[in-house]
Every structure is written in structure tokens, then in C-alpha cells.
């Protein structure tokens, strides 16, 4: 019996040794066929060879790493693409789609933004990256208060383009200038003007997308269902979004910002509790973000304490702001000396953390101020957390030390738009969106697991205080903890696990749109919208 087992084991070893080169050879063959297909599809006026980077190219690593914004996915163990295609022309994108479909390769679309879980540049399946960073034009038309913005642009480039033509126009998008337009707009991105003007997707009037058949479609050609889907449901599930036409909003020539901090010893619990009661009910020109973190105590040496920071944008002058705050939120203790008046474009720099006097053209920089390893999670606050609940959370935060909680208030315009208007459903009924943020500088999988687990623990402690059935989440704070789609036979069921949390009642409509426009599920990733399961007779 023992001899038989050894013989079988020996044969199995030989089989495995023989099969490994075959698998490698097969992958190489697919790769070569894919490359040849791209060359065959190339147009003489726009040769595709000029925008292809393979691992044999000396620039491959730098091109790959140049838009990795989460160093957690820049490890030697992170799966790497077979090639990177840095499209300069629509024909390059069309060729990529045709050839990837023909040879069964997964295409990851990257628009140069932050991508918290890195799903635009890694995969466990053989894949390549379609990089959109070259397609980043911003064409602002002040006369009709619109702008066409390509997906590879950053928010900073959009803001600079607007500010360069008007000091009384803006766009209600994110507060970080290096966020990419493609993911931010398609996923329902928000910013500090959302209480006045809603989300990015509430201010998109047209779009251009390349579908699974390589057709370039605008809003009229794609139809309202697909347009609806790519304005809040994530563009990468449905095609390659080339550009969005955005509606600019009017801003005062002077806005006011402030940052006020209160530690636990300065009655932070009372101020945090009151913020929950008023932040979504203030005048809709006022946006006050609340950040809770752990810092060194100034009164007890060697001990940690809680700090609550209140960062605000007011669309108006400081005198008006003080009057409104004294009426609605006197507990914060805002003073005239806390308030700084500036232009809207300058307020973008203030919120990003740039020093006073920094030239506005810094918005054109595509390099983040800090690159780090990170983990993000999200929640929705629907009822004020009682003071004893806040005390519990504060104690747990001190024990964990690293995660930071950021509360972004809703109300105003956010409560006026129906949940079905766009795929993004988190409107009325929410006091605030919560972000869990943990950053670290050390490399390594074990270190990463440690900090990711800290974030998960704080998320767990918050369970009694946030939305339930389902526990809602925000698509643009991508979080693979809440579900992964392997894009196999169980794709529809796996998609529902995270899809309902991100989209609530809008999920089913997204699945129907996906099934209609991409029935073969070509555009897919770890949290894409799945197709309806086929019905076999």
C-alpha cells in the first residue's frame, strides 16, 4: 500500500513539473497573440506601439507606479499587469476592447485617481491596464456655465480650469485636487458644497462612453438608462467613460473657512453631540466636516486624548457666517478670529492643507502631498450617537490609536433629491457619511494586516450607532471587506452582497442596465455590477 502511494505521489510530481512550463507557455502565447491583435488594430495615424508598456520596457515600473495612490498595493507580492496601454486616442481604447474580448484578458481601467482598494491596477486573473491619464483635457465654457472634462483629468485641473476663467464659478466635487475625474464623478463623488448643490452626479448634463462594441456614445445615443447608470453607479461596469459634461455652479467672490479644535478636556463630547443634532440642519451654505482622532494629551503627560476638529466652508462672508453660527451652533464657540475670507479657488487649497499664499496653479500638480499605505471604510449616521455611546467610541479609539473618523454632514440639497434620481441612494434620512481612515508608512503584508484589522475593529465597535438592514456603504470609499465578486457562476449573488449596501433599491436597475449593455460581463472587477443569471430552458 505504501509503495502504491509513493508511486502515485511520484507520478503526480512529474505531472506538476511538466504542467508548469505548459501553463507558462500558454500565458505567453495569449500575451503574444494579444499584442499582435493590438498591432493589427492600430491605425497608421495613431500607432498603438507608442503607448504600450510591457515588463520588458524600462519604463514599465515607473508608469505602473506613477498612479498608485495606495502603497499597500505597491508591494512585490501585488499582481502585476501583462502590459499597460496609455491611450492617447479613442482608437487605442477601441483596439484594447476588441483584442481583450478576443483573447479573454481582463481590462482594468485607471483614470489616475486614488482608488482605495487598487482595483484599477491589480487582479488575481491575467490582466492589463488601460491607463487614461493622457486623456485629461478640461474645456470650460463660462457663457453657458458648463465644461467638458475628460476622465483622465484630476479635480485640481478642473478647479484650475474654472478659476482661470471665473472667480464666481465652481464645481461641487471632492476636496482633494489629485482625485481622478473618471472614478470620482462616475461613483457619485461629493465635496464641501454638496449641502448647497448636491453631488457631482447631480451636476452632470452629458457624457461620452465607449461601449463593449467599441462605439462612442453621447447621452442621446446611449439612452437615459445607461446615462443614469454611469452617473453614480460607477462607469467601469458599463464601458470606458471618455468625458463628462458638467454644470458649473455659482459661488460668491468671497467665501469663508475656519478650523476649530476641541479636545476631550475642552468638552469635545458635548460639542460632538451637538454637531450631530445641527450639522445637517444648518443654512445650506454652511458645510462643517467633523474629524475625530487621537492625540497626545497636553494636560496628562504620556497619555492620549480625543480631539474633535471642525473644518468649514461657508459660501459667503464671515460676518454672515458668525451670525448664523451664533443662532444655530453657539456650542462650537466660533470667533471672528477663527474665520478667514478668501476666493473659492483659494478655499480648495485651504482644505487641502496648503500654506496661505500658495499660488492657485498648484492645483495642476498631479502628485499627492503624501503617499502612504492606507485602509478606508464607510458608514452612514442616521441618529445622533448618545453621549454614553460617544464615550464608548472615544475610549475604543484611544485603545486602537490609529483610525480616524471623519463625519461629512448631509441635509440641504442632499435631502431634496429623490434616492432613485441617481444610482447613489444615500440622500434623505442620513445625518452624515462617516469615513474610517488608517494610514501607515511601513511596508509588508503583516504590517498591513495589523492596521487593516484596527480599522475593522473600530468599524465593528460602531455597529450599534450606524445604518442597519443593510449597513450602507459609499461606492467611492471602495471596501472589499463587504464583498468580492469572482465573476463566475455565482456572480449575481456575490454582486448583491456589496451592491445592495452601495446602491440600496437602485441595485436591481443597475443590474438590468448592465445586462442590456454588456451581457457578456466584459467590463468587470472585484466589485462590478453583475449581469442577470441566464435562464436555461
C-alpha positions as CSV (number, residue, x, y, z in Angstrom):
1,X,0.0,0.0,0.0
2,X,2.8,2.4,1.0
3,X,4.6,1.6,-2.3
4,X,1.5,2.5,-4.3
5,X,1.1,5.8,-2.5
6,X,4.7,6.7,-3.2
7,X,4.3,5.7,-6.8
8,X,1.2,7.9,-7.2
9,X,3.0,10.8,-5.5
10,X,6.0,10.4,-7.8
11,X,3.8,10.4,-10.9
12,X,1.9,13.5,-9.5
13,X,5.2,15.3,-9.0
14,X,6.3,14.6,-12.6
15,X,2.9,15.8,-13.9
16,X,3.2,19.0,-12.0
17,X,6.7,19.6,-13.2
18,X,5.6,19.0,-16.8
19,X,2.5,21.1,-16.5
20,X,4.1,24.3,-15.2
21,X,6.1,25.1,-18.3
22,X,2.9,24.4,-20.4
23,X,0.9,26.9,-18.3
24,X,3.7,29.5,-18.7
25,X,3.9,28.8,-22.4
26,X,0.1,29.2,-22.7
27,X,0.1,32.5,-20.9
28,X,3.0,33.7,-23.1
29,X,1.1,32.6,-26.2
30,X,-2.0,34.5,-25.2
31,X,0.1,37.6,-24.4
32,X,1.8,37.5,-27.8
33,X,-1.5,37.0,-29.6
34,X,-3.0,39.9,-27.7
35,X,-0.1,42.1,-28.6
36,X,-0.3,41.1,-32.2
37,X,-4.0,41.9,-32.2
38,X,-3.3,45.4,-30.9
39,X,-0.8,46.0,-33.6
40,X,-3.3,44.7,-36.2
41,X,-5.9,47.1,-34.9
42,X,-3.5,50.0,-34.8
43,X,-4.2,53.0,-37.1
44,X,-1.2,54.5,-39.0
45,X,-2.1,58.0,-37.8
46,X,-2.1,56.9,-34.2
47,X,0.3,53.9,-33.8
48,X,-0.5,51.9,-30.7
49,X,3.1,50.8,-30.3
50,X,3.9,54.3,-28.9
51,X,1.6,53.8,-25.9
52,X,2.3,50.2,-24.9
53,X,4.5,49.3,-21.9
54,X,5.4,45.6,-21.2
55,X,7.5,44.3,-18.3
56,X,10.4,44.2,-20.8
57,X,10.2,48.0,-21.2
58,X,12.5,50.0,-18.9
59,X,9.7,52.5,-18.1
60,X,7.1,49.8,-17.2
61,X,7.6,50.1,-13.4
62,X,7.6,53.8,-13.3
63,X,4.4,54.0,-15.5
64,X,2.7,51.4,-13.3
65,X,3.7,53.1,-10.0
66,X,3.1,56.7,-11.1
67,X,-0.7,56.5,-10.3
68,X,-0.6,54.0,-7.4
69,X,-2.0,56.2,-4.6
70,X,-2.2,53.4,-2.0
71,X,1.2,52.0,-1.3
72,X,-0.4,48.9,0.2
73,X,-0.8,47.7,-3.4
74,X,2.7,48.6,-4.5
75,X,4.4,45.6,-2.9
76,X,6.4,42.9,-4.7
77,X,3.6,40.5,-3.9
78,X,1.0,42.7,-5.7
79,X,-0.1,41.0,-9.0
80,X,1.3,43.0,-12.0
81,X,-0.3,43.6,-15.4
82,X,0.8,41.9,-18.6
83,X,1.1,45.4,-20.1
84,X,-0.1,49.0,-19.7
85,X,-1.8,50.9,-22.6
86,X,-1.6,54.6,-22.0
87,X,-4.2,55.7,-24.5
88,X,-3.8,58.9,-26.5
89,X,-6.6,58.4,-28.9
90,X,-10.1,56.8,-29.0
91,X,-8.8,54.2,-31.4
92,X,-6.4,52.9,-28.8
93,X,-9.3,52.2,-26.4
94,X,-11.4,50.6,-29.1
95,X,-8.4,48.3,-30.0
96,X,-8.0,47.4,-26.4
97,X,-11.6,46.3,-26.0
98,X,-11.7,44.3,-29.3
99,X,-8.4,42.5,-28.5
100,X,-9.2,41.8,-24.8
101,X,-12.6,40.3,-25.8
102,X,-11.0,38.2,-28.5
103,X,-8.2,36.8,-26.2
104,X,-10.1,36.7,-22.9
105,X,-8.0,39.1,-20.9
106,X,-9.4,41.3,-18.1
107,X,-9.1,45.0,-18.7
108,X,-8.6,47.3,-15.8
109,X,-9.4,51.0,-16.5
110,X,-7.3,53.5,-14.5
111,X,-8.0,57.3,-14.6
112,X,-5.2,58.4,-12.2
113,X,-7.2,58.8,-9.0
114,X,-6.9,57.4,-5.5
115,X,-8.7,54.1,-5.8
116,X,-8.7,53.0,-2.2
117,X,-8.6,49.2,-2.9
118,X,-6.4,49.5,-6.1
119,X,-9.0,47.5,-8.2
120,X,-7.9,49.6,-11.3
121,X,-4.4,48.2,-11.3
122,X,-4.3,44.7,-9.8
123,X,-6.2,41.4,-10.3
124,X,-5.8,37.8,-9.4
125,X,-6.6,37.0,-13.1
126,X,-4.3,37.8,-16.1
127,X,-5.0,41.4,-16.9
128,X,-3.7,44.6,-18.4
129,X,-4.2,48.3,-17.6
130,X,-5.9,50.8,-19.9
131,X,-4.5,54.0,-18.4
132,X,-6.5,57.2,-19.1
133,X,-4.1,59.8,-17.7
134,X,-3.2,61.2,-21.1
135,X,-6.9,62.0,-21.9
136,X,-7.3,64.9,-19.5
137,X,-8.5,68.0,-21.3
138,X,-10.7,70.5,-19.5
139,X,-12.7,72.8,-21.7
140,X,-14.6,75.4,-19.7
141,X,-17.4,77.5,-21.2
142,X,-18.4,80.2,-18.9
143,X,-21.0,81.6,-21.2
144,X,-23.3,78.6,-20.7
145,X,-21.7,77.6,-17.4
146,X,-20.6,74.1,-18.4
147,X,-17.3,72.3,-19.0
148,X,-16.3,69.1,-20.9
149,X,-13.9,67.2,-18.7
150,X,-12.0,64.1,-19.8
151,X,-11.8,61.1,-17.4
152,X,-8.0,61.3,-17.0
153,X,-8.1,64.8,-15.6
154,X,-7.8,65.5,-11.9
155,X,-10.2,67.6,-9.8
156,X,-7.4,70.1,-9.3
157,X,-7.1,70.5,-13.1
158,X,-10.9,71.0,-13.3
159,X,-10.8,73.6,-10.5
160,X,-7.9,75.5,-12.0
161,X,-9.6,75.5,-15.4
162,X,-12.7,77.0,-13.9
163,X,-10.9,79.5,-11.7
164,X,-8.7,80.6,-14.6
165,X,-11.9,81.9,-16.3
166,X,-14.1,83.0,-13.4
167,X,-13.9,83.8,-9.7
168,X,-17.6,83.3,-9.3
169,X,-18.0,79.7,-10.5
170,X,-17.0,76.4,-9.1
171,X,-18.0,72.7,-9.1
172,X,-19.3,70.6,-6.2
173,X,-16.7,67.8,-6.2
174,X,-14.1,66.5,-3.8
175,X,-11.7,68.5,-1.6
176,X,-8.5,66.6,-2.7
177,X,-7.1,68.0,-6.0
178,X,-5.3,64.8,-7.1
179,X,-8.5,62.7,-7.2
180,X,-9.2,61.4,-10.7
181,X,-12.3,62.6,-12.5
182,X,-13.2,59.2,-14.0
183,X,-13.8,57.3,-10.8
184,X,-14.9,60.3,-8.7
185,X,-17.7,61.5,-11.0
186,X,-19.0,58.1,-12.1
187,X,-19.2,56.9,-8.4
188,X,-21.2,59.8,-7.0
189,X,-18.3,61.9,-5.6
190,X,-19.1,64.6,-3.1
191,X,-17.4,67.7,-1.7
192,X,-17.9,70.6,0.7
193,X,-20.7,72.3,-1.4
194,X,-23.0,69.2,-1.5
195,X,-25.4,70.7,1.0
196,X,-25.9,73.6,-1.4
197,X,-25.6,71.9,-4.8
198,X,-25.6,68.2,-4.3
199,X,-23.2,65.7,-5.6
200,X,-21.0,65.7,-8.7
201,X,-23.6,63.4,-10.5
202,X,-26.4,65.9,-9.7
203,X,-24.5,68.3,-11.9
204,X,-23.6,66.2,-14.9
205,X,-25.5,67.0,-18.1
206,X,-23.9,64.8,-20.7
207,X,-21.2,62.1,-21.1
208,X,-19.2,60.2,-23.7
209,X,-18.6,56.5,-23.3
210,X,-17.1,53.7,-25.4
211,X,-19.3,50.6,-25.1
212,X,-18.4,46.9,-25.3
213,X,-18.8,47.1,-29.1
214,X,-16.3,50.0,-29.4
215,X,-19.0,52.6,-30.2
216,X,-18.5,56.1,-28.9
217,X,-21.9,57.2,-27.5
218,X,-23.1,60.5,-26.0
219,X,-26.1,60.9,-23.8
220,X,-28.6,60.9,-26.6
221,X,-27.0,57.8,-28.3
222,X,-26.6,55.8,-25.1
223,X,-30.1,56.4,-23.7
224,X,-31.2,57.6,-20.3
225,X,-30.8,54.2,-18.6
226,X,-27.1,54.0,-19.3
227,X,-26.5,57.7,-18.6
228,X,-28.3,57.2,-15.3
229,X,-26.0,54.2,-14.5
230,X,-22.7,55.9,-15.2
231,X,-23.7,58.9,-13.1
232,X,-23.4,57.3,-9.7
233,X,-23.2,53.5,-10.4
234,X,-19.5,53.5,-11.4
235,X,-18.5,53.8,-15.0
236,X,-16.2,50.8,-15.2
237,X,-19.0,48.3,-15.0
238,X,-20.6,49.6,-18.2
239,X,-17.9,50.8,-20.6
240,X,-14.9,53.2,-20.8
241,X,-16.1,56.8,-19.9
242,X,-14.2,59.3,-22.1
243,X,-15.6,62.5,-20.7
244,X,-18.4,64.2,-18.7
245,X,-20.1,67.5,-19.4
246,X,-20.5,69.2,-16.0
247,X,-22.7,72.0,-15.0
248,X,-20.8,74.8,-13.2
249,X,-22.3,76.4,-10.1
250,X,-22.3,80.0,-8.9
251,X,-20.1,80.8,-5.9
252,X,-19.6,84.1,-4.1
253,X,-16.4,86.1,-4.9
254,X,-15.6,85.8,-1.2
255,X,-16.1,82.6,0.8
256,X,-15.2,81.9,4.5
257,X,-13.3,79.0,6.0
258,X,-12.4,78.0,9.5
259,X,-10.9,75.2,11.6
260,X,-11.8,74.9,15.3
261,X,-10.4,72.2,17.5
262,X,-11.7,70.9,20.8
263,X,-10.1,68.2,22.9
264,X,-11.8,65.9,25.3
265,X,-10.7,68.1,28.2
266,X,-12.3,71.1,26.4
267,X,-15.7,69.3,26.4
268,X,-15.4,67.7,23.0
269,X,-18.1,65.2,23.9
270,X,-20.7,68.0,24.3
271,X,-19.7,69.7,21.0
272,X,-19.6,66.4,19.0
273,X,-23.0,65.5,20.4
274,X,-24.4,68.9,19.4
275,X,-22.8,68.8,15.9
276,X,-24.8,65.6,15.2
277,X,-28.0,67.5,16.0
278,X,-27.4,70.6,13.9
279,X,-24.9,69.9,11.1
280,X,-27.4,68.7,8.6
281,X,-29.9,71.4,9.5
282,X,-27.7,74.5,9.3
283,X,-28.1,77.0,6.4
284,X,-27.2,75.0,3.3
285,X,-24.4,77.4,2.5
286,X,-22.6,76.0,5.6
287,X,-20.6,72.8,5.5
288,X,-18.8,71.7,8.7
289,X,-16.8,68.5,8.5
290,X,-16.0,66.9,11.8
291,X,-12.8,64.9,12.3
292,X,-12.2,62.8,15.4
293,X,-8.7,61.5,16.1
294,X,-6.4,60.5,18.9
295,X,-3.6,62.9,20.0
296,X,-1.1,63.3,22.9
297,X,-2.7,64.9,25.9
298,X,-1.4,68.4,26.9
299,X,-2.6,68.1,30.4
300,X,-1.6,64.5,31.3
301,X,2.0,63.6,30.3
302,X,2.3,60.3,28.4
303,X,-1.4,59.9,27.9
304,X,-3.7,60.0,24.9
305,X,-6.8,62.0,24.4
306,X,-9.6,62.7,21.9
307,X,-9.5,65.7,19.6
308,X,-12.5,66.8,17.5
309,X,-11.7,69.2,14.6
310,X,-14.4,71.2,12.8
311,X,-13.4,72.3,9.3
312,X,-15.8,74.5,7.4
313,X,-16.6,76.2,4.1
314,X,-19.2,78.9,4.0
315,X,-20.4,80.3,0.8
316,X,-20.4,83.9,2.0
317,X,-18.6,86.4,4.2
318,X,-17.5,85.9,7.8
319,X,-20.0,88.4,9.3
320,X,-22.9,86.5,7.9
321,X,-21.4,83.2,9.0
322,X,-20.9,84.3,12.6
323,X,-24.5,85.5,12.8
324,X,-25.8,82.1,11.5
325,X,-23.5,80.1,13.8
326,X,-24.4,82.1,16.9
327,X,-28.0,81.3,16.2
328,X,-27.7,77.6,15.3
329,X,-24.4,76.3,16.8
330,X,-23.2,78.5,19.6
331,X,-21.7,75.5,21.4
332,X,-18.8,75.5,18.9
333,X,-17.7,78.9,20.2
334,X,-16.7,80.3,16.8
335,X,-15.0,83.6,16.9
336,X,-14.2,86.2,14.2
337,X,-10.5,85.4,14.6
338,X,-11.2,81.8,13.5
339,X,-12.7,82.9,10.2
340,X,-10.7,83.5,7.0
341,X,-12.1,85.1,3.9
342,X,-10.8,84.1,0.5
343,X,-11.8,83.1,-3.0
344,X,-13.4,79.8,-3.7
345,X,-10.3,78.5,-5.5
346,X,-8.1,79.5,-2.5
347,X,-10.5,77.6,-0.3
348,X,-9.7,74.5,-2.2
349,X,-6.0,75.0,-1.3
350,X,-7.0,75.7,2.4
351,X,-9.0,72.4,2.6
352,X,-6.1,70.5,1.0
353,X,-3.7,71.9,3.7
354,X,-1.6,74.2,1.5
355,X,0.0,77.2,3.2
356,X,-1.6,80.6,2.9
357,X,-0.4,82.4,-0.2
358,X,0.3,79.2,-2.2
359,X,-0.3,80.0,-5.9
360,X,-3.6,78.5,-7.3
361,X,-1.6,76.8,-10.1
362,X,-0.5,74.2,-7.6
363,X,-3.9,72.7,-8.4
364,X,-2.3,71.5,-11.7
365,X,0.1,69.2,-9.8
366,X,-1.0,65.5,-10.2
367,X,1.3,64.3,-7.3
368,X,-0.4,63.9,-3.9
369,X,1.3,65.8,-1.0
370,X,1.6,62.5,0.8
371,X,1.8,58.9,-0.4
372,X,1.1,56.2,2.1
373,X,-0.3,52.8,2.8
374,X,-4.0,53.1,3.7
375,X,-7.3,51.4,4.5
376,X,-10.7,53.1,4.3
377,X,-14.2,52.1,5.3
378,X,-17.6,53.9,5.3
379,X,-20.8,54.2,7.3
380,X,-23.9,56.3,7.5
381,X,-25.1,58.1,10.6
382,X,-28.9,58.3,10.8
383,X,-29.5,59.0,14.5
384,X,-27.3,61.1,16.8
385,X,-25.0,58.9,18.9
386,X,-25.8,59.4,22.6
387,X,-23.2,60.8,24.9
388,X,-22.5,57.5,26.6
389,X,-22.1,56.0,23.1
390,X,-19.6,58.7,22.2
391,X,-17.7,58.0,25.4
392,X,-17.5,54.3,24.5
393,X,-16.3,55.1,21.0
394,X,-13.7,57.6,22.2
395,X,-12.3,55.0,24.7
396,X,-12.0,52.4,21.9
397,X,-10.3,54.9,19.6
398,X,-7.7,55.6,22.3
399,X,-7.1,51.9,22.7
400,X,-6.6,51.5,19.0
401,X,-4.9,54.9,18.5
402,X,-4.6,54.8,14.6
403,X,-8.0,55.0,12.9
404,X,-9.5,58.5,12.3
405,X,-13.2,59.1,12.0
406,X,-14.4,61.8,9.6
407,X,-18.1,62.9,9.5
408,X,-19.4,64.7,6.4
409,X,-22.8,66.3,7.0
410,X,-25.8,65.9,4.7
411,X,-29.1,67.8,4.7
412,X,-29.8,70.8,2.4
413,X,-29.8,69.8,-1.3
414,X,-28.9,66.2,-0.4
415,X,-32.3,65.7,1.3
416,X,-34.3,67.3,-1.6
417,X,-33.2,64.9,-4.4
418,X,-35.0,61.5,-4.6
419,X,-33.0,58.4,-3.8
420,X,-33.8,57.0,-7.3
421,X,-32.8,60.1,-9.2
422,X,-29.2,58.7,-9.5
423,X,-27.7,55.3,-8.6
424,X,-26.3,56.9,-5.4
425,X,-29.2,56.4,-3.0
426,X,-27.9,57.8,0.3
427,X,-30.0,61.0,0.5
428,X,-32.7,61.9,3.0
429,X,-32.6,60.2,6.4
430,X,-28.8,60.5,6.8
431,X,-27.2,63.0,9.1
432,X,-23.7,62.3,7.8
433,X,-21.4,60.0,5.9
434,X,-18.6,58.5,8.0
435,X,-15.2,57.6,6.8
436,X,-12.8,55.4,8.7
437,X,-9.2,56.2,7.8
438,X,-6.0,54.4,8.8
439,X,-2.6,55.4,7.3
440,X,0.8,53.8,7.9
441,X,4.3,54.0,6.4
442,X,5.8,50.6,6.8
443,X,5.9,48.0,4.0
444,X,4.9,44.4,4.3
445,X,1.8,42.2,4.4
446,X,1.8,41.5,8.1
447,X,2.1,45.2,8.9
448,X,-0.8,45.9,6.5
449,X,-3.0,43.2,8.1
450,X,-2.3,44.8,11.5
451,X,-3.6,48.2,10.5
452,X,-6.4,46.9,8.4
453,X,-7.6,45.0,11.4
454,X,-7.5,48.1,13.6
455,X,-9.8,49.8,11.1
456,X,-12.1,46.8,11.0
457,X,-12.3,46.8,14.8
458,X,-13.3,50.4,15.0
459,X,-15.9,49.7,12.3
460,X,-17.2,46.8,14.4
461,X,-17.4,49.0,17.6
462,X,-19.6,51.5,15.6
463,X,-22.2,48.9,14.6
464,X,-24.9,49.9,17.1
465,X,-24.7,53.5,16.1
466,X,-25.0,53.4,12.2
467,X,-27.4,52.4,9.5
468,X,-28.7,48.8,9.5
469,X,-30.5,46.3,7.3
470,X,-28.4,46.9,5.3
471,X,-25.5,48.6,6.8
472,X,-24.9,51.2,4.0
473,X,-21.6,52.0,2.3
474,X,-20.3,54.5,-0.2
475,X,-19.0,53.2,-3.5
476,X,-16.2,55.8,-3.8
477,X,-14.9,54.6,-0.5
478,X,-14.3,51.2,-2.1
479,X,-14.1,48.5,0.6
480,X,-13.5,44.9,-0.5
481,X,-14.4,43.8,3.1
482,X,-18.1,44.0,2.3
483,X,-18.0,41.5,-0.6
484,X,-15.9,40.4,-3.6
485,X,-17.2,39.2,-7.0
486,X,-15.2,36.4,-8.6
487,X,-17.2,36.9,-11.8
488,X,-18.0,33.2,-12.1
489,X,-21.3,31.3,-11.9
490,X,-22.3,32.9,-8.6
491,X,-21.6,36.5,-9.9
492,X,-25.2,37.7,-9.5
493,X,-25.4,36.5,-5.9
494,X,-21.9,37.8,-5.0
495,X,-22.7,41.1,-6.5
496,X,-25.8,41.6,-4.4
497,X,-23.8,41.3,-1.2
498,X,-22.0,44.6,-1.8
499,X,-24.3,46.0,-4.4
500,X,-27.3,46.5,-2.0
501,X,-25.0,48.2,0.5
502,X,-23.7,50.6,-2.1
503,X,-26.9,51.2,-4.0
504,X,-29.9,50.0,-1.9
505,X,-33.0,49.9,-4.1
506,X,-31.2,51.1,-7.1
507,X,-29.1,47.9,-7.4
508,X,-31.6,45.9,-9.4
509,X,-31.9,48.7,-12.0
510,X,-28.1,48.8,-12.4
511,X,-28.1,45.0,-12.9
512,X,-30.7,45.4,-15.7
513,X,-28.8,48.1,-17.4
514,X,-25.6,46.1,-17.2
515,X,-27.3,43.0,-18.6
516,X,-28.5,45.1,-21.5
517,X,-25.3,46.9,-22.5
518,X,-22.7,44.3,-21.5
519,X,-24.4,40.9,-21.5
520,X,-21.0,39.1,-21.6
521,X,-19.7,40.9,-18.5
522,X,-16.6,42.1,-20.2
523,X,-16.3,45.2,-18.0
524,X,-15.7,43.6,-14.6
525,X,-13.7,43.9,-11.5
526,X,-13.9,42.7,-7.9
527,X,-16.9,44.8,-7.1
528,X,-18.5,45.5,-10.5
529,X,-22.2,45.3,-11.3
530,X,-23.0,41.7,-12.5
531,X,-25.4,40.6,-15.2
532,X,-28.6,38.8,-14.5
533,X,-28.2,35.0,-14.4
534,X,-29.1,33.3,-17.7
535,X,-32.3,31.3,-17.7
536,X,-31.8,27.9,-19.2
537,X,-34.8,26.0,-20.6
